[in-house]
Amino acid sequence: MIKLSDRLKAIADLINPGETVADIGTDHGFLPMSLWETGKSPLVILSDVNVGPLKKAETNIAKYFPGQSFDLRIGSGLQTLEHGEVDTVVIAGMGGILISDILAEDINKTKSFKRYILQPRNAQKYLRAWLINNGFHITDEKLVREGKFICEIISAVSNNQSAETGYLNQLISKSDNENKEQCDMYLEISPILFVKKDPLLVEFIENKIKIELNILKSLKSGVKSDKSHKIKLSEDRIKSLMKFLKRSLANEYEYE
């Protein structure tokens, strides 16, 4: 049986039994193969823009499931899929801007799939903003450890697929015109994680504070004369992060 990493297992756990799945940027193909092996997904598509990763997937298929045929496709982003061909599209291990670009290429096709499970390596805030601004509802999130990093996994549906507005979307719409700083923090640290009391949330915020403290230290020790504005921005960001940390330590989140 294929053993998934904690990151891939967390993604697999978000997929509902019986859902058909396309893994965009499949690389070694372990996630879709595991979904098929466990019977969770009756149809899996392994797609990648490069030949190399698909060759790795083919090698793994031959190793774990000799004689079994899987649907491997080469092409960019969602171009390898037909309109509405699967229930859930997984795009994991890419940058948030690249994921946004893939989704934006053909928005009508993008919205034909019921759900997306996204795991951006960076620019998570940018991706959340893109989803909300383009009619997607962020319905679930979770944190998972991978080595020294904490990964963010986002589940989203389009407004074509659900009449229910995501929790994060509601908060952003309420705060957008009132408090830009608060809105930015909601996009960076999802309130869904507070509601779910994600076990990695405290460490996740603490890591952000450590990074920002190092940035502030570097700014203050620098010699540039025009750094006062950047110092103020860094200090304000630390204050905002500390507020979120206090809430996470208290296991509470206010939502009015």
KAMORA-V460177 format. One line per field, one symbol per residue. phi: phi as a letter, one per 30 degrees, with the letter a starting at -180 (. if undefined). psi: psi as a letter, one per 20 degrees, with the letter a starting at -180 (. if undefined). A space follows every 50 residues. Layout:
phi: ???
psi: ???
This chain:
phi: .dcddeddddddddddejddbccdidhdidddddddddidbdbbccbadc dedddddddddddcbeidccdcbcldhdddcdeidbdbccbbicdddded dddddbdddeddcdabccbddahdddddddeddciccdcabacbdbidcc cccccbbdddcbddddededddddceccadddddddddbddeddedhedc dedededdddddddddddddcdcddccddddddddddddddddddedddd hbadbc
psi: qpoqrhghhhghhipqpipqppoplhdijhghhghggijhpipqpoqqiq hghhhgggghghghmpippqnppprpcjhiqqokhrgpppoqjrqhgggg gghignhgggjiqhqpopnphrkhggggggggikkqpohqqqqqpocjqo qppppqqrihipippqgggggghhigihnhggghhhhgopihhggilpij gghgghghggghhhggghghiriqikihghgggghhgggghhghggghhi lqppo.
